[in-house]
Amino acid sequence: PYPHAADNHQEGNARDLEAAGAARVLLEKDLTAKRLAEEITRLLDSPAQLAALSVRARAHARPLAAREIARECLSLSER
């Protein structure tokens, strides 16, 4: 997550997904090429864990979010 986003909301969102078992969070301050490679290797070496992350992430997905936001904006502009 980008640490300078307003109120650090990206980390909050990432932590929520992490708590749900849908993501792994690496903070920018801790991110190195070696650390990222280790995390990727760890997941690739554990297909079951990768699949579980995928299923949980999909359960939290909002694929129509942009459409919902656009509709809400249009609705507000018509008032």
C-alpha positions in Angstrom: 0.0 0.0 0.0 1.1 3.6 -0.8 2.0 5.0 2.7 1.3 8.6 1.8 -2.3 8.1 0.7 -4.9 10.1 2.7 -5.1 8.8 6.2 -3.0 5.8 5.1 -6.3 4.3 3.9 -4.6 1.9 1.5 -2.8 0.1 4.4 -6.1 -0.1 6.2 -7.8 -1.7 3.2 -4.9 -4.1 2.7 -4.9 -5.0 6.4 -8.6 -5.8 6.2 -7.9 -8.2 3.3 -5.0 -9.7 5.1 -7.2 -10.3 8.2 -9.7 -12.1 6.0 -6.9 -14.3 4.6 -7.3 -12.7 1.2 -3.9 -11.0 0.9 -0.4 -10.7 2.2 0.8 -7.2 3.1 4.2 -5.9 2.5 4.8 -2.3 3.6 6.8 -0.1 1.3 9.3 0.6 4.0 10.0 -3.2 4.3 9.9 -3.9 0.5 13.1 -5.0 -1.2 13.6 -7.1 -4.3 14.8 -9.9 -2.1 11.7 -9.8 0.3 9.3 -9.6 -2.7 11.0 -12.6 -4.3 10.8 -14.5 -1.1 7.1 -13.9 -0.7 6.4 -14.8 -4.3 8.5 -18.0 -4.0 6.7 -18.9 -0.8 3.3 -18.6 -2.5 4.4 -20.4 -5.6 5.8 -23.3 -3.5 2.4 -23.6 -1.8 -0.3 -23.9 -4.4 -2.9 -24.7 -1.8 -2.1 -21.5 0.1 -2.2 -19.5 -3.1 -5.5 -21.0 -4.1 -7.0 -20.2 -0.7 -5.8 -16.6 -1.0 -7.4 -16.4 -4.4 -10.8 -17.8 -3.2 -10.9 -15.4 -0.3 -9.8 -12.4 -2.4 -12.5 -13.3 -4.9 -15.1 -13.3 -2.1 -14.2 -9.7 -1.3 -14.0 -8.5 -4.9 -16.4 -5.8 -6.2 -16.0 -6.2 -9.9 -18.8 -3.7 -10.7 -17.5 -1.0 -8.3 -16.7 1.5 -11.0 -20.1 1.1 -12.5 -21.8 1.5 -9.1 -19.8 4.7 -8.4 -20.6 6.1 -11.8 -24.3 5.4 -11.3 -24.2 7.1 -7.9 -22.5 10.1 -9.4 -25.0 10.4 -12.2 -27.8 10.0 -9.7 -26.4 12.8 -7.5 -25.9 15.1 -10.6 -29.6 14.7 -11.5 -30.8 16.1 -8.2 
